[in-house]
Amino acid sequence: MHALLQRQLRRYLDGIDLTAAPWPAFLEAVDQSYLEAEIDRNLVETAMEISSHELLQANAELRGLVQAFPDLILHVDADGRITSCRGRATRAFAVPTGGLVGHELRTFFRAGEQAAFDDAMAAARQPGAVVTVEHTSDDRPPNVHEMRLAAIGEGSVVAIVRDVTDARRTEDLRLAKEGAEAASRAKSAFLANMSHELRTPLNAILGYSEMLAEEAPADMREDLQRIHRSGRHLLQVLNAMLDIARIEAGMVRIEVDAVEVRAFAAEAIAAVRGAAAQKGLTLDVVVGPAVHVIQTDRVKLLQVLLNLLGNAVKFTEQGHVTLDVQAADADGQPGVTFAVRDSGIGIPDEMLARLFQDFVQVDESNTRRFGGTGLGLALCRRLCGLLGGRVGVESTLGSGSTFSVWVPCDGAAAAGRGDTPSVPAERVA
């Protein structure tokens, strides 16, 4: 029998024969009820212990979450005063985070922002509403914060403050970058169209000046030839500007075809042989035994080599110019290197890093002596990038230079994956 029941019987039923009917059945029923109550009590205590443990664990997790939360959490009472704050410090307020309690949240907003804050607080006190309002600090430059407001009962509001300054500045930079790129594309398209329009009348001038020079008297022929030479120089400048503008505007297509390297190198050298002969320079071509056929845009690669060979001849007063072609892998990709070596004036070390930028010359004295606009090498870099290759240079002042162009053997797969126009060409070690 249950111990509690036994004590109660001895206290209240002393002297009664409990073996006589109906006491046995009654006592058994009461004893059973006591046992069931004891079981229920034990179950309730166990459930309470489990719930208490779970509650403690949930509170610990919540505290950890608040500590790790990147935002500041404020509790604001019905009067608009901050009653507690949790989370990390923020640049939103002029006082330390621990000193926020007791302050009216509204006072931290600028005068021009307080009306929007009042409207947001009123809307946030509606059940189920989450309202966002911005706060701007008085710093220079100002910090921008996003404040989310939600009701937590009896007119109180929780405010979650997140610093979005860096995100906004990043977005502003992204928009500025997109605007600059759009302006650059518009500029390139304008230059492409204008260069084309300028070339048409210039070709007419060249044609007529050449015709007149053939039929003009001897005393006028030299002047007409100067006109023709100046016109051709201007046409070269316009062509370079047009090519660069078309590349930047995305108006250039890569036409990949099979190129037999040995014949291609001979063709490139033949194009500058006359200019080299006038200066008494030696021209050589060296083609490695492993070089045969590559897949690339023949016209654009030839344009690059002619530019480099022309520069080599122009800046070499005596000695030699050599085109050395060898098989070479780059980053595990098979390709071919075209190296143009000369014994010319060389390039100062401080100029090598900027040599492939637009309008960059070796120095002003050489510009006056040899001419040029500084667009040729910049164009070479862009064209090599379109071909999936790269261009580099090594040079010793007074001893000559070597310009190296690497292009992949399979230009169809690599075209357009090389240096972009904004990436400088590498210096070959």
C-alpha positions as CSV (number, residue, x, y, z in Angstrom):
1,M,0.0,0.0,0.0
2,H,1.1,3.5,-0.7
3,A,3.0,5.0,2.2
4,L,1.0,8.2,2.3
5,L,-2.3,6.3,2.3
6,Q,-1.1,4.1,5.2
7,R,-0.3,7.3,7.3
8,Q,-3.7,8.7,6.5
9,L,-5.5,5.5,7.5
10,R,-3.8,5.3,10.8
11,R,-4.7,8.9,11.6
12,Y,-8.4,8.9,10.6
13,L,-9.6,5.2,10.8
14,D,-8.0,4.0,14.0
15,G,-10.1,1.3,15.6
16,I,-12.1,0.4,12.4
17,D,-11.9,-3.2,11.0
18,L,-10.6,-2.5,7.5
19,T,-10.9,-6.2,6.5
20,A,-14.7,-6.0,6.6
21,A,-16.6,-5.0,3.5
22,P,-16.6,-2.7,1.8
23,W,-13.2,-1.4,3.0
24,P,-10.9,-3.8,1.1
25,A,-12.2,-2.7,-2.3
26,F,-12.3,0.9,-1.3
27,L,-8.8,0.9,-0.1
28,E,-7.5,-0.9,-3.2
29,A,-9.1,1.7,-5.4
30,V,-7.7,4.6,-3.4
31,D,-4.3,3.0,-3.4
32,Q,-4.4,2.6,-7.1
33,S,-5.3,6.3,-7.5
34,Y,-2.3,7.3,-5.3
35,L,0.0,5.2,-7.4
36,E,-1.2,6.8,-10.7
37,A,-0.9,10.3,-9.2
38,E,2.7,9.5,-8.2
39,I,3.5,8.3,-11.7
40,D,1.9,11.5,-13.2
41,R,3.9,13.6,-10.8
42,N,7.2,11.9,-11.7
43,L,6.4,12.4,-15.4
44,V,5.6,16.1,-14.9
45,E,8.9,16.6,-13.0
46,T,10.8,14.8,-15.7
47,A,9.2,16.9,-18.4
48,M,9.9,20.1,-16.5
49,E,13.6,19.1,-16.1
50,I,13.8,18.5,-19.9
51,S,12.0,21.7,-20.7
52,S,14.3,23.7,-18.3
53,H,17.4,22.1,-19.9
54,E,16.1,22.9,-23.4
55,L,15.2,26.4,-22.3
56,L,18.7,27.0,-20.9
57,Q,20.2,25.6,-24.1
58,A,18.0,27.8,-26.3
59,N,18.9,30.9,-24.2
60,A,22.6,30.0,-24.6
61,E,22.2,29.6,-28.4
62,L,20.3,32.9,-28.5
63,R,23.1,34.7,-26.6
64,G,25.7,33.3,-28.9
65,L,23.6,34.3,-31.9
66,V,23.3,37.9,-30.6
67,Q,27.0,38.1,-29.9
68,A,27.9,36.9,-33.4
69,F,25.2,39.0,-35.0
70,P,26.9,41.7,-37.2
71,D,24.1,44.2,-36.4
72,L,23.1,46.2,-33.4
73,I,19.8,45.3,-31.7
74,L,17.9,48.0,-29.8
75,H,14.7,47.7,-27.8
76,V,12.7,50.9,-27.9
77,D,9.8,51.4,-25.5
78,A,6.5,53.1,-26.2
79,D,8.0,56.5,-25.5
80,G,10.7,56.0,-28.1
81,R,13.5,55.5,-25.6
82,I,16.2,52.8,-25.9
83,T,15.8,50.3,-23.0
84,S,18.5,47.8,-24.0
85,C,21.0,47.2,-26.7
86,R,22.7,44.1,-27.9
87,G,25.2,43.3,-30.6
88,R,28.2,44.9,-32.1
89,A,29.2,48.5,-32.0
90,T,28.2,50.5,-35.1
91,R,29.2,53.9,-36.6
92,A,25.6,55.0,-36.6
93,F,25.7,57.0,-33.3
94,A,27.9,59.6,-31.8
95,V,28.0,57.8,-28.4
96,P,29.4,54.4,-27.4
97,T,27.1,51.5,-27.8
98,G,26.9,51.0,-24.1
99,G,25.8,54.6,-23.6
100,L,22.7,54.3,-25.8
101,V,20.3,53.1,-23.1
102,G,18.0,55.9,-21.9
103,H,18.4,58.0,-25.0
104,E,15.5,58.8,-27.3
105,L,16.2,57.0,-30.6
106,R,14.7,59.9,-32.6
107,T,17.3,62.3,-31.5
108,F,20.1,60.4,-33.3
109,F,18.5,61.2,-36.6
110,R,19.2,64.3,-38.6
111,A,16.5,67.0,-38.7
112,G,15.7,66.1,-42.2
113,E,15.3,62.4,-41.4
114,Q,13.2,62.7,-38.2
115,A,9.9,62.9,-40.0
116,A,10.6,59.7,-42.0
117,F,11.7,58.0,-38.7
118,D,8.4,59.1,-37.0
119,D,6.4,57.6,-39.9
120,A,8.4,54.4,-39.8
121,M,7.9,54.0,-36.0
122,A,4.2,54.5,-36.4
123,A,4.0,51.9,-39.2
124,A,6.2,49.5,-37.3
125,R,3.9,49.4,-34.3
126,Q,1.2,47.8,-36.4
127,P,1.0,44.0,-35.9
128,G,3.2,41.9,-38.2
129,A,4.8,45.0,-39.9
130,V,8.5,45.3,-40.6
131,V,9.6,48.8,-41.7
132,T,13.0,50.0,-43.0
133,V,14.3,53.5,-42.5
134,E,17.8,54.9,-43.3
135,H,20.0,56.7,-40.8
136,T,23.0,58.9,-41.9
137,S,25.7,59.8,-39.5
138,D,27.3,63.2,-39.2
139,D,30.7,61.9,-40.1
140,R,32.7,63.1,-43.1
141,P,32.2,61.2,-45.3
142,P,28.9,60.1,-43.7
143,N,28.1,56.5,-42.7
144,V,24.8,55.1,-43.9
145,H,22.8,52.6,-41.8
146,E,19.7,50.6,-42.5
147,M,17.4,50.3,-39.5
148,R,14.6,47.7,-39.5
149,L,11.8,48.2,-37.1
150,A,9.2,45.7,-35.8
151,A,6.7,45.6,-32.9
152,I,7.3,43.4,-29.9
153,G,4.2,44.3,-27.9
154,E,2.7,47.1,-25.7
155,G,4.0,49.8,-28.1
156,S,7.6,48.6,-27.8
157,V,9.7,48.2,-31.0
158,V,12.9,46.3,-31.8
159,A,15.3,48.1,-34.1
160,I,18.0,46.2,-36.0
161,V,20.7,48.5,-37.2
162,R,23.0,47.4,-40.0
163,D,25.9,49.4,-41.4
164,V,25.5,49.5,-45.2
165,T,28.1,52.2,-45.8
166,D,30.6,49.9,-47.6
167,A,27.9,48.2,-49.5
168,R,26.6,51.5,-50.7
169,R,30.0,52.8,-51.7
170,T,30.7,49.5,-53.5
171,E,27.4,49.9,-55.4
172,D,28.3,53.6,-56.2
173,L,31.7,52.4,-57.5
174,R,30.1,49.7,-59.6
175,L,27.6,52.2,-61.1
176,A,30.5,54.6,-61.7
177,K,32.5,51.9,-63.4
178,E,29.6,50.9,-65.6
179,G,29.1,54.5,-66.5
180,A,32.7,54.9,-67.4
181,E,32.7,51.8,-69.4
182,A,29.6,52.9,-71.3
183,A,31.3,56.3,-71.9
184,S,34.4,54.6,-73.1
185,R,32.4,52.4,-75.5
186,A,30.6,55.5,-76.8
187,K,33.9,57.3,-77.2
188,S,35.4,54.3,-79.1
189,A,32.3,54.1,-81.3
190,F,32.6,57.8,-82.0
191,L,36.3,57.5,-82.8
192,A,35.7,54.5,-85.1
193,N,33.1,56.4,-87.0
194,M,35.1,59.6,-87.2
195,S,38.3,57.8,-88.3
196,H,36.4,56.2,-91.1
197,E,34.9,59.5,-92.2
198,L,38.4,61.1,-92.1
199,R,40.0,58.4,-94.1
200,T,37.7,58.9,-97.1
201,P,38.8,62.4,-98.0
202,L,42.4,61.6,-97.0
203,N,42.6,58.8,-99.5
204,A,41.5,61.3,-102.1
205,I,44.2,63.7,-101.1
206,L,46.8,60.9,-101.3
207,G,45.6,59.8,-104.7
208,Y,45.5,63.3,-106.3
209,S,48.9,64.3,-104.7
210,E,50.5,61.2,-106.2
211,M,49.0,61.8,-109.6
212,L,50.1,65.5,-109.6
213,A,53.6,64.6,-108.4
214,E,54.0,62.4,-111.5
215,E,53.0,65.1,-113.9
216,A,54.1,68.3,-112.1
217,P,57.2,70.3,-113.0
218,A,60.4,69.4,-111.2
219,D,60.3,72.5,-109.0
220,M,56.8,71.4,-107.6
221,R,57.4,67.7,-107.4
222,E,59.2,67.8,-104.1
223,D,56.4,69.8,-102.4
224,L,53.8,67.4,-103.7
225,Q,55.8,64.4,-102.5
226,R,56.0,66.0,-99.0
227,I,52.2,66.4,-99.1
228,H,51.9,62.7,-100.1
229,R,54.3,61.5,-97.4
230,S,52.5,63.6,-94.7
231,G,49.2,62.3,-95.9
232,R,50.4,58.7,-95.6
233,H,51.7,59.3,-92.1
234,L,48.4,60.8,-91.1
235,L,46.6,57.8,-92.7
236,Q,48.7,55.5,-90.6
237,V,47.8,57.4,-87.4
238,L,44.1,57.3,-88.3
239,N,44.3,53.6,-89.1
240,A,45.9,52.9,-85.7
241,M,43.2,55.0,-83.9
242,L,40.5,53.3,-85.9
243,D,41.8,49.8,-85.0
244,I,42.1,50.7,-81.3
245,A,38.7,52.3,-81.2
246,R,37.1,49.3,-83.0
247,I,38.7,46.9,-80.5
248,E,37.5,48.8,-77.5
249,A,34.0,49.1,-79.0
250,G,33.9,45.3,-79.5
251,M,33.6,45.7,-83.3
252,V,36.5,43.5,-84.2
253,R,36.0,39.9,-85.2
254,I,38.7,37.2,-85.2
255,E,38.9,35.2,-88.4
256,V,40.9,32.0,-87.6
257,D,42.6,30.1,-90.4
258,A,45.5,27.8,-90.9
259,V,48.8,29.7,-91.1
260,E,52.0,28.0,-92.4
261,V,54.5,29.6,-90.1
262,R,57.7,29.5,-92.2
263,A,56.1,31.1,-95.2
264,F,54.3,33.6,-93.0
265,A,57.6,34.7,-91.4
266,A,59.2,35.1,-94.8
267,E,56.3,37.3,-95.9
268,A,56.6,39.5,-92.8
269,I,60.4,40.0,-93.4
270,A,59.9,40.7,-97.1
271,A,57.5,43.6,-96.2
272,V,60.3,45.5,-94.4
273,R,63.2,44.5,-96.6
274,G,63.2,47.7,-98.6
275,A,63.3,50.0,-95.6
276,A,66.1,47.9,-94.1
277,A,68.1,48.0,-97.3
278,Q,67.9,51.8,-97.4
279,K,69.7,51.8,-94.0
280,G,72.1,49.0,-94.8
281,L,70.6,46.7,-92.1
282,T,70.9,42.9,-92.2
283,L,67.6,41.0,-92.0
284,D,67.5,37.4,-90.8
285,V,64.7,34.8,-90.3
286,V,65.1,31.8,-88.0
287,V,62.3,29.3,-87.8
288,G,62.6,26.4,-85.4
289,P,62.2,22.8,-86.7
290,A,59.2,22.1,-84.5
291,V,57.2,25.0,-85.9
292,H,54.8,24.2,-88.8
293,V,51.1,25.3,-88.9
294,I,49.1,27.3,-86.4
295,Q,45.4,28.3,-86.2
296,T,45.1,32.0,-85.8
297,D,44.0,35.3,-87.5
298,R,46.6,35.8,-90.2
299,V,45.8,39.4,-90.9
300,K,46.0,40.6,-87.3
301,L,49.1,38.6,-86.4
302,L,50.8,40.0,-89.6
303,Q,49.8,43.5,-88.5
304,V,51.5,42.9,-85.1
305,L,54.7,41.6,-86.7
306,L,54.9,44.3,-89.3
307,N,54.5,46.9,-86.5
308,L,57.3,45.4,-84.4
309,L,59.6,44.8,-87.5
310,G,59.0,48.3,-88.7
311,N,59.9,49.7,-85.2
312,A,63.0,47.6,-85.2
313,V,64.1,48.9,-88.5
314,K,63.2,52.5,-87.6
315,F,65.2,52.5,-84.3
316,T,68.2,50.6,-85.6
317,E,70.9,52.7,-87.4
318,Q,73.3,49.9,-88.1
319,G,73.6,46.2,-87.5
320,H,70.8,43.7,-87.8
321,V,67.1,42.8,-87.3
322,T,66.2,39.2,-86.7
323,L,62.8,37.4,-86.6
324,D,63.2,34.3,-84.5
325,V,60.2,31.9,-84.5
326,Q,60.2,29.0,-82.0
327,A,57.6,26.6,-80.5
328,A,56.9,27.5,-76.9
329,D,54.3,26.4,-74.3
330,A,52.7,28.9,-72.0
331,D,50.7,27.8,-69.0
332,G,50.6,24.3,-70.4
333,Q,49.2,25.5,-73.7
334,P,51.2,24.9,-76.9
335,G,52.0,27.9,-79.0
336,V,54.6,29.8,-81.0
337,T,56.8,32.8,-80.0
338,F,57.8,35.4,-82.7
339,A,60.8,37.3,-81.3
340,V,61.9,40.5,-83.1
341,R,65.5,41.3,-82.1
342,D,67.4,44.4,-83.1
343,S,70.7,46.1,-82.4
344,G,69.2,49.5,-82.1
345,I,69.0,52.3,-79.5
346,G,67.4,50.2,-76.8
347,I,64.9,51.3,-74.2
348,P,65.4,52.7,-70.7
349,D,64.3,50.5,-67.8
350,E,61.9,53.1,-66.5
351,M,60.0,53.1,-69.8
352,L,59.5,49.3,-70.1
353,A,56.5,49.1,-67.8
354,R,54.6,51.9,-69.7
355,L,55.8,51.1,-73.2
356,F,52.5,49.4,-74.3
357,Q,50.2,52.2,-73.0
358,D,48.5,54.5,-75.4
359,F,50.6,57.5,-76.8
360,V,53.7,56.5,-74.8
361,Q,57.1,57.2,-76.5
362,V,60.5,56.1,-75.5
363,D,61.5,59.8,-74.9
364,E,60.9,63.1,-76.5
365,S,64.2,63.4,-78.2
366,N,63.7,60.1,-80.0
367,T,60.1,61.1,-80.9
368,R,61.4,64.2,-82.7
369,R,64.1,62.2,-84.4
370,F,62.2,59.1,-85.4
371,G,58.6,60.2,-85.4
372,G,55.6,58.2,-84.3
373,T,52.5,58.6,-82.2
374,G,52.9,55.9,-79.5
375,L,49.9,54.0,-80.7
376,G,51.6,51.1,-82.5
377,L,52.6,49.1,-79.4
378,A,49.3,49.7,-77.7
379,L,47.6,48.3,-80.7
380,C,49.9,45.3,-80.8
381,R,49.0,44.5,-77.2
382,R,45.3,44.7,-77.9
383,L,45.6,42.6,-81.0
384,C,47.6,39.9,-79.2
385,G,44.9,39.8,-76.5
386,L,42.3,39.2,-79.1
387,L,44.4,36.3,-80.5
388,G,44.6,34.8,-77.0
389,G,48.3,35.6,-76.8
390,R,50.6,38.2,-75.2
391,V,53.4,40.6,-76.1
392,G,56.5,41.4,-74.0
393,V,59.8,43.2,-74.2
394,E,63.3,43.0,-72.9
395,S,65.9,45.7,-73.7
396,T,69.3,47.1,-72.8
397,L,69.8,50.8,-73.5
398,G,72.2,51.3,-76.3
399,S,72.4,47.5,-77.1
400,G,69.1,46.7,-78.7
401,S,65.7,45.3,-77.9
402,T,63.7,42.1,-78.2
403,F,59.9,42.2,-78.6
404,S,58.3,38.7,-78.2
405,V,54.8,37.8,-79.3
406,W,53.4,34.5,-78.1
407,V,50.2,33.1,-79.7
408,P,48.5,29.7,-79.1
409,C,48.6,27.1,-81.8
410,D,44.9,26.7,-81.6
411,G,43.7,30.3,-81.9
412,A,40.1,29.2,-82.4
413,A,39.9,28.0,-78.8
414,A,42.0,30.7,-77.2
415,A,41.0,33.9,-79.2
416,G,39.9,36.7,-76.9
417,R,41.2,35.1,-73.7
418,G,44.5,36.9,-73.7
419,D,45.4,40.3,-72.2
420,T,42.5,42.7,-72.2
421,P,43.2,46.3,-73.3
422,S,43.4,47.4,-69.6
423,V,46.2,44.9,-68.8
424,P,49.8,45.9,-69.5
425,A,52.0,43.6,-71.5
426,E,54.5,41.6,-69.5
427,R,58.2,42.2,-69.4
428,V,60.1,39.2,-70.7
429,A,62.9,38.1,-68.3
